[in-house]
């Protein structure tokens, strides 16, 4: 047994790292899935669905109780009135993504929000019709973009520009993205990319891409599904035009949770900007005058992209999550996340004769919590083997296993145990 193998077999170091970490795990505040043997699973799937905060139940119960007691009067008389329920997320949501409160709204689901935002921020005119995306992009983003082009009478084959990695590479080069933006220049209407790629876990340079897009005269936005709650964001400072994210991954707000959207202040106050309209995007001072004032008067904030009144029951768990992010702070969580992923990566890459590689960039500025493991041979069987060992992870065909040691509830000891399992299953001794 080598010194490295001996160190991996001994969990003492990992336990000590857990003990001394300046940002301790908050796992005691989450419901942990259990294995068949009654032990907590190694839950490395927060990049797919975050765990349930124990405090989420009380927020849901509060609404159910107010509904039972008050009926329709809960809109104004609930402990947190339903009429303004979406407003309680503005400050916390803004801190989460680096925005002003007027730039953030929690509503709908991610792809729905992208559809609403692209109605405003994809405005092809003359020769400026091109739409630039990354490859691979999340499929729903592709469907969304292609449907917008077709609705404007444009063929996606001719008007969507996909920028992928160089041959033999897993990840995008920033300079290649910037070159593509510059090359398409005055033909480019909109740039939209994933802030953190769903497959590789690569975090892109959103600031540089936004600056390049604006120099070209294009609108720039980001799908932040794998970025919000994972890496620090400064959407306002970076001058991003629009963005959207889901809340069921790193934000732990539950399956299909209400998503979020960002509209930069310079657009949010522009009442003349085209958008799809509904009564909850109307100025709240006139919202209930309805038949007396039937013209849509958008409120001067991201709220004006709302269509209907928010589903408060579905929003309730988000209170628990954002309270937790607020109490710890995104920068502190990011520092713990980097320590976890760096430790786990080092353990995995030291496995002798390993039959896998990690496609996620090692540069701390270029990744979040996720590590993407590309397996040699039968990857699906390898994933099944990992699951049978008590690990909850995520598989993407044909050969990628995604794991995400999450700062809020995963531990160094879990990282150590996972690396030992990988060594036994996919090291030179097998």
N, C-alpha and C positions, 0 to 999 in steps of 0.2 A: 504493500500500500504506500502510495506517495504521500508526501507531506500535505499536498493539496487535498488528496482524498481523505486523509486523516482529519484535516481541519473541517471538511464538509461533513464528516461523520459525527463530529463533536458540535453540539448546538450551543456550547457555552458562549462563544463570541456573539452569536445572534441574540441570545438572551440578554447579554450585557448591553448590546446596542439598543435593545428595547428599553432596558432599565434607565440608560443615561440619555436617551434621545430628548432634546429640548422641546420637541413637540410630540408628546406621547399620543399613542393611538386612542381614539375615542370609541373603540369597538364595544365597550360596555353600554353605549347608547344606541346600539343597533341590534336588530333581531338577526341572529346568525343561523343560516341553514345547517342542518345536521346530517351526518352520514348515517348509513344503516347501522353502524356500530354505536351510534349515539354520541359521537365526537363532532365538534364543529368542523365543517368542511373548510378547505382552503379556498376561499371565495375570491378568485382573481378575475371576476366578470363584471366589475363595476363600470367597465367601458361599454357594456351592453345593457345591463340593468343594475342600478345601485341597490344596496340593501335598504330595508325599511328602518327609518329612525323610530325608536320606541315612542317618541313624543308625537309622532304623526297621528296616532289613534285619537288622542285627546282633541286635536284640532278638527278632525272629522266628526267626532262625537259632539263637539260644541255646536256645529252647524245642524246636525240632526236634532239635537235637543232644542235649539232655537226654532227650527222649522216646526217641531212638534208643539212647542209652546205658543208660537207667535203667528204661524202661517205667513200670510203675505206681509205682515208687519215686520218680519225679519229683515226686509229690505232696508228699512230705516232704523229699526229698533233692536236688531241683533247685537250680541256682544261685540262682534265686528260686523257692522252693517253690510249687507250683501251689495247694496247699491254702489258702494265705494270699495268693495273688497279688493278689486284689482289694484287699487291705488296703494295698498299697504306694501306692495312689492317694489315700488319705484326706487326707494332709497337703497334697499339691499341689492336689488338687481343692478342698479347703477354701479355700486361698489364692486360687484362681482365681475363686471365686464369693462370697467374703466369708462364710465359714461356719466352724463348729467341725468338726473332723474327724469327730465322731460323727454329724454331720448329712448327710454326703455318702457316696454309694455309686455306683460305676461298674457298670452292669449293663444288659442287654437293649438295646432300641432306644427311641427317643423316645416313639413312640405307645404302645408296650407299657408303658413306665414311667408315662405319663399314665393309662392304664387302671388300673394298680395303685394309683396315688395317688388317683384319683377314687373308688375303692372305699372309701377311708378318709375322703376330704375332701369328697365330695358325699354328704351324709346328709339327704335331704329328710324333713321332719317337719311335720305339720300344714299350716299355710299357708306355711311357709318351704320353698319348692320351686324358686324361680327360680334360673337359672344365667345369669350375665352374661358376655358375650364381646365382643370387638371385631369390627368389620366393615370391611374383609375380614379374616377369620381364616384361618389356613392350613387347607386343606380337611381334612387328616387330624385336626386338632383338632376340627373340626365333627363329623366322623363319630364320633370318640371320644365326645364329649359327648352327641350325640343317641342313641348306642347305650346309654349309661349311663341316660339318662332312660327310654328304652323298656324297659330291663331292670327299672326300678322301676315300670313301668306308667304312665308319664307321657308326654304328647304334647309333643314338642319345640316344636311350633307355639305351644303355650300357656305353656311354661315356660322357653324360652330367650330371653333379652333380648339383642339385638344392638345395639351402639352404634357408629354410623358417623360419618364426617365430615359437616360441614354441606354442603348443596348447593353445588356449585361448588368445594369444597375437596378437597384430596387427603388431608389428615391429620386426626387426631382432636384435639379440644380437651380439655385436662386437666379444665377446669371442667365440660365436658359429661359426662365420665365420672363425675366426683364427684357431679354433680347426679343422674345416673341411679342411682347407688348409693343416694343419699339418698332418691330418689323411691320406689324399690322396697323399701327399708328392711327391715321385719320379714317380708317375703315372700322375701327373698334368702338362698339357702343358700350359694352359692359364686360367687366372681368368679375367672375365669381368662382371662388375656390374654397376647398375645405381648409379651415385654419389648422387643423390636425387631421392628417389623412386617416380614413377609417381602416385601411388595410395595413399600412406600414407603421402607423403611429408617428409619422414625420410631422413636426410642427414647422410651418413655413414662415417666412419673414413677411408678415402682413404689412408692416410699416413700409418696407421697401416696395412691395407690390402695389400698395395704395398710391404711393408717390409716383411710381412709373405709370400707373393707369391714368392718374390725373394729368400727368404731363402729356399723355396721348389724347386727352380730352374725353376719356371714358369714365363711366360710373364704376365704382369698385365695392364689392360686398363679399361677405364670407359666410359659409355654412360653418357654424361654431359648435356643431353637435358634440364633437370630441375635444373641444377646447374649453367651453364654459365649465368652470369648476375644476378644471384640470391644469391649465396654465394661466399665468397672469395675463390679463388683456387690458389694453388702453385704447379702446375703440374711438373715443372722442379725440384724444391727443393724436392718434395716427390718422385722423381725418377720414376714417372709413365712412362710406356713404350709407351702407345698410348691412345688417347682419341678422342671423336667426339661429336659434339653438333649441335643442330639446332639453327636458328637465329630468328624464328618467335614467340617465347614465350617471355621471359624476355628481349630479345634483340630488339624486336619491329621492325623487318626488313620486315614484311609483310608475307602474306600467302604463304607457300611453299618457303620461302626465302632461299638464298644460305647459306649452313651450314659451319661449321668449323671443322678442324682436327688438332690434335697435335701428333707429333712424337718426342720423346726425342732426343736430339742432338746426343747422342752416336749412335743412329740408323739412324738419318737423314743424317749423313755423311758417312754411310756405303753403298757404291755403290754396294756391292755384295749381299745385302739383297734382297731376292726374292720379287717381286711385279708385279702387272699388269702395263704395260707401255703404254704410249701414248705421243704424240708429245709435249704436254705442260709440261710434266715432264722432258723433255730433257734439257740439258744444254742450256740456251738461246743463248750462243755464237755460237752454231751449229744448233739451232732449224730450221732455215730457209735454211740451206745448203742441207737438205733433201736428194736428189738423189746423192749428192756429198759425204755425210757421212751418210750412212744408218744404222749405229749402234746406238743403244740407249745408251746415256751417261747421266745418271741421275744427275741432279743438286744436290749438297750436302746440301739439306735442305728438309723440309716437302713438298716443291713445287714439288719434284720428284714423289709424289703420285698423282699428277694431270694427267688427261687423255687428256682432250680437252681444247680448249681456253674457258675462263670463260664467262658466260652470263652477260655482263656488265649492261644491263638494270635491270636485277634481282638483281644485287649486289648494285645498286645505293642507295636504301633506307638504307642499312646497314651503309653507311657513316653518315647519320643523327643520327642514334642510337649510334654508337661508339663515335661520337663527344660528345654526351651528357654524356655518361659514363666517358669519359676522363675529361670533365670539372668538374664533381662532384666528381668522385673517387669512386671506388668500396667499400672501407672501410666506407666512409660516407653513401653511399646508404645502406650498410648492417646495420649500426647502426640505421638508420631510419626504415628499414624493421623490425628489432627486436622490436622497440618501437611500431610499428603498430600492429604486430601480437600478442605481449604480451598484449596490451590494448584490442584488440578484443577478444582474448581467455579469458581473465579475465571477460569481459562483458558476453560472452556466457556461461561460466561455473558458473556464478552467477545467471542464470535464474532458479527460483524455479520450481521443478517438470519437468525439461526439458526432452523431449522424444528424446534425441540424445546424442551422446558422440563424443569426438574429438579423433581420432586415431593417430594423429600426435604427436610425442614426445614433451614434454614441455621443455626439456633441450635446451637452445639456441644453443648449438653446434650440435644439432641433428635435426634441421629443418631450412627451408628457409622461403619464404613468404607464402607458402601454408598451409592451415589448412583443414584437411579432416574430414568432419562431417558425422558420421555414424548414420543414422536415424532409429528409431524404427517404425515399421509399414510400410505403403505404401510410400516408399522413392520416387518413381517416382511422385506420387501426391504431396508430400512435395516439390519436386524440382519445379513442375509446379506452386505451390503456391508462392514460392520465386520469380520465374520469373515474375509472375503477379504483384508483388509489385515493379517492376522496377529494379530488380537485374539481372545482367548478370553473371552467374556462370557456373558450369560444373558438369555433372552427370556421374557417373560410376556405372553400374549395379553390384550387385543388390541393394545396399543401401548406396552409398557414394556420397555425394555432396562435390566437391572440390571448395574452395574459396581461392583467393590469393590477399590480400591487397598489392598492388605493390608500392614500395617506390617511383618510379618516378612520379606517377600520382594519387594515392589514398590518402585519408585524414582520420584523426581521426574522423571527423564528419560523414563520410560515414560508418566507422566501428561502430560508435554509432547508426546510423540509422538502419544498418543491424541487430545489436543485438536487437534493439527494435522490429523489424519485427519478428525475431526469437522468442522473448518472447511472442509476441501476437499469433503467429502461433503454437508454440510448447512448451509453458510453461504450468504451472499448471492451469492457468485460462481458458484454452481452452478445 
